[in-house]
Amino acid sequence: MLKHSVIIIFLLLLITSCKSTRSGTGNIASLSAKNIIKKNDKASFDRSTIKASLSIKYKGKSNLPSLNGSMRMIKDSVIWLSISKLGFPVAKLMITPHEVKFYEKVSKTYFEGNYKIISDLLGTDFNFEMVQNVFLGEPIFNLKNEKYKANIRENNYELVPKSINPLLSFFFLIDPVTFKIEREEFKYADKDQNLTILYKDYHKIDESLFPKGFVIKAEDKKKRTIIDVNYRNVVFDVIMGFPFKIPNGYKLIKIK
């Protein structure tokens, strides 16, 4: 059970209502979608590296006790995760723009491959930038690549595509003060799948806004999975290593 749960966590991480930090919204000013997108882009995360501790909770077909982890990232280059349970290392993951790989110590297995495995699991084409944006609190789709209409919903700005796609519908909720992403939701009609990403309070670290954590909810007709991630001890722009070596004797696994 631990092996499969850790794998699911890895794949969904690569990728409760939560309120972001705001100093009283009051009446939200009407803004065009173009202006909202411009302000969101201006508020985007602009540091070079991140080092942080994580706590992870998983609920799905089989619940998993809380895990702890360490994350290291060079923006646009590499994301590295080390996962532990009760203080003992159980798995390690490293992804780059071209490769996803991890190994798991309990069953002595490893995986090396591309983003197709993540795309198949979540129902949409994923790449490194989209995975990175989940961790950074940025929209997983580039908002500049679509024409949107703007609404006000739940004390946030809502961006909805102007063009209707019968297979995929989605929206973004953006904070009217910080202009950071609050929530994004994707519905795949042909597969009856929903994917929701909610961000917790943003707080200022060294003059940069960064999420305190995020919640991923993925569901279809058969199952519902929730991954709850909280950040601790976040620091930016530090020199760090990315130790990763698959131990001898581990067996390659294939995930369908």
C-alpha positions in Angstrom: 0.0 0.0 0.0 2.8 2.4 0.8 4.5 1.8 -2.5 1.4 2.7 -4.6 0.4 5.6 -2.4 3.8 7.2 -2.6 3.8 6.8 -6.4 0.4 8.5 -6.7 1.5 11.3 -4.5 4.6 11.9 -6.7 2.5 12.0 -9.9 -0.2 14.3 -8.5 2.3 16.6 -6.9 4.0 17.0 -10.2 1.2 18.8 -11.1 -11.8 22.9 2.0 -11.9 26.4 0.5 -8.7 28.3 0.9 -8.6 32.1 1.3 -5.6 34.1 0.3 -4.0 36.9 2.2 -5.9 40.1 1.6 -6.5 43.3 3.5 -10.2 43.6 3.1 -11.7 43.2 -0.3 -14.7 45.5 0.1 -16.2 46.4 -3.3 -14.1 44.8 -6.0 -13.3 47.1 -8.8 -14.4 46.0 -12.3 -11.4 45.1 -14.4 -11.1 43.7 -17.9 -9.7 40.2 -18.3 -6.7 41.7 -20.1 -5.9 43.9 -17.1 -6.4 41.0 -14.6 -4.0 38.8 -16.6 -1.5 41.6 -16.8 -1.5 42.1 -13.0 -1.3 38.4 -12.4 1.7 38.2 -14.6 3.3 41.2 -12.8 2.8 39.3 -9.5 4.4 36.1 -10.7 7.1 34.4 -8.7 10.5 35.8 -9.7 13.2 34.1 -7.5 15.8 31.7 -8.9 15.8 28.8 -6.3 13.6 27.5 -3.6 14.4 25.2 -0.7 11.6 24.1 1.6 10.2 21.4 4.0 6.9 19.8 3.2 4.2 18.0 5.0 1.9 15.8 2.9 -1.5 14.2 3.5 -3.1 11.8 1.1 -6.7 10.6 0.9 -7.8 8.2 -1.8 -8.7 4.6 -2.3 -6.3 3.9 0.6 -5.4 6.6 3.0 -1.8 7.2 3.9 -0.4 8.5 7.2 1.2 12.0 6.9 4.5 12.1 5.2 7.3 14.7 5.4 9.5 15.9 2.6 12.2 18.2 1.4 11.8 20.2 -1.8 14.6 21.9 -3.8 14.0 23.7 -7.0 15.9 25.7 -9.6 13.2 27.5 -11.5 12.8 26.3 -15.1 15.4 23.7 -14.6 14.9 21.0 -11.9 12.5 20.0 -9.1 13.9 17.6 -6.5 11.8 15.9 -3.7 12.9 13.6 -0.9 10.0 11.9 1.1 10.2 10.4 4.5 7.9 8.6 7.0 8.5 8.7 10.7 11.9 10.2 10.0 13.0 7.5 7.6 13.6 8.2 3.9 11.2 6.3 1.7 11.5 7.8 -1.7 13.2 10.4 -3.9 12.0 12.2 -7.0 13.7 14.4 -9.6 12.1 16.0 -12.6 13.6 18.2 -15.4 11.9 19.7 -18.5 12.6 16.4 -20.3 12.4 13.6 -17.7 10.6 12.2 -14.7 12.4 9.8 -12.4 12.0 8.5 -8.9 12.9 5.5 -6.7 11.1 4.0 -3.7 13.0 2.2 -1.0 10.3 -0.1 0.6 9.8 -2.2 -2.5 13.2 -1.3 -4.1 11.7 -0.1 -7.3 12.3 2.9 -9.6 10.9 4.7 -12.6 12.4 6.7 -15.4 10.3 8.2 -18.2 8.6 11.3 -19.7 5.5 13.4 -18.9 3.1 11.0 -20.6 2.6 9.2 -17.4 1.5 12.4 -15.7 -0.6 13.5 -18.6 -2.4 10.1 -18.8 -3.1 10.2 -15.0 -4.5 13.8 -14.9 -6.3 13.7 -18.3 -4.4 16.7 -19.9 -1.1 17.2 -21.5 1.4 18.2 -18.7 4.9 19.6 -19.0 7.6 20.8 -16.7 6.3 24.4 -16.6 2.8 23.3 -15.6 4.2 21.0 -12.8 6.4 23.8 -11.6 3.5 26.2 -11.5 1.6 24.0 -9.2 4.4 24.3 -6.6 4.8 28.1 -7.2 1.1 29.1 -7.0 0.9 30.1 -10.7 -1.8 29.2 -13.2 -0.9 25.9 -14.9 -2.1 27.3 -18.2 -0.4 30.4 -19.6 -3.3 32.9 -19.3 -1.9 34.9 -22.3 -2.6 32.0 -24.7 -6.4 32.2 -24.4 -9.1 35.0 -24.6 -11.1 35.2 -21.4 -14.1 37.0 -20.0 -13.9 38.4 -16.5 -16.5 38.0 -13.7 -16.6 38.5 -10.0 -17.1 35.3 -8.0 -16.6 34.4 -4.3 -14.8 37.8 -3.7 -12.3 37.0 -6.4 -11.9 37.8 -10.1 -13.0 34.8 -12.2 -11.5 34.2 -15.7 -13.5 32.0 -18.0 -12.5 31.2 -21.7 -14.5 33.0 -24.3 -14.5 30.1 -26.6 -16.4 27.0 -25.6 -14.7 23.6 -25.7 -17.2 20.7 -25.5 -14.5 18.4 -24.1 -12.7 20.7 -21.5 -14.1 23.5 -19.4 -12.0 25.4 -16.9 -11.8 28.6 -14.9 -9.4 30.5 -12.7 -10.1 32.5 -9.5 -7.7 35.4 -8.8 -7.3 37.4 -5.7 -8.3 41.1 -6.2 -5.6 42.4 -3.9 -2.5 40.3 -4.6 -3.6 39.1 -8.1 -2.3 35.6 -7.2 -4.2 32.5 -8.2 -6.7 31.3 -5.6 -8.2 28.3 -7.4 -8.2 26.6 -10.8 -10.6 23.9 -11.9 -10.7 21.7 -15.0 -13.5 19.4 -16.1 -13.1 16.8 -18.8 -16.5 15.9 -20.2 -15.5 13.0 -22.3 -13.8 11.3 -19.3 -16.0 12.6 -16.6 -12.9 13.8 -14.7 -12.4 16.9 -12.5 -9.1 18.4 -11.4 -9.1 21.2 -8.9 -6.1 23.0 -7.4 -6.6 25.3 -4.4 -4.0 27.5 -2.9 -3.7 28.4 0.8 -2.7 31.8 2.2 0.1 33.5 0.5 2.7 35.1 2.7 5.6 37.4 2.0 9.1 35.8 2.2 11.9 38.2 1.4 9.5 40.5 -0.4 8.1 37.6 -2.6 4.6 36.2 -2.2 4.6 32.4 -1.9 1.8 30.0 -1.0 1.7 28.3 2.4 0.5 25.2 0.6 -2.0 23.8 -1.9 -4.7 21.1 -2.2 -5.1 19.0 -5.3 -8.4 17.2 -5.8 -8.8 14.7 -8.7 -12.0 12.7 -9.1 -13.9 10.6 -11.6 -16.8 8.1 -11.5 -14.7 5.6 -9.6 -12.4 7.4 -7.2 -11.6 10.7 -5.5 -8.1 11.6 -4.5 -7.0 14.6 -2.3 -3.4 15.7 -1.7 -2.8 18.3 0.9 0.6 19.9 0.9 2.0 22.5 3.4 5.3 24.3 3.1 7.6 25.1 6.0 11.0 26.7 6.3 11.0 28.2 2.9 14.1 30.0 1.7 15.0 31.5 -1.7 18.2 32.0 -3.8 20.5 29.6 -1.9 23.1 27.3 -3.2 22.1 23.6 -2.9 22.8 20.2 -4.4 20.4 17.6 -5.9 21.7 14.2 -4.9 20.0 11.5 -6.9 21.3 8.0 -7.7 19.1 4.9 -8.2 20.5 2.2 -5.9 21.9 -1.0 -7.4 19.4 -3.9 -7.5 16.3 -1.8 -7.8 13.6 -3.0 -10.3 12.2 -0.8 -13.0 8.5 -0.4 -12.8 5.9 0.5 -15.4 2.8 2.4 -14.4 -0.2 2.1 -16.6 
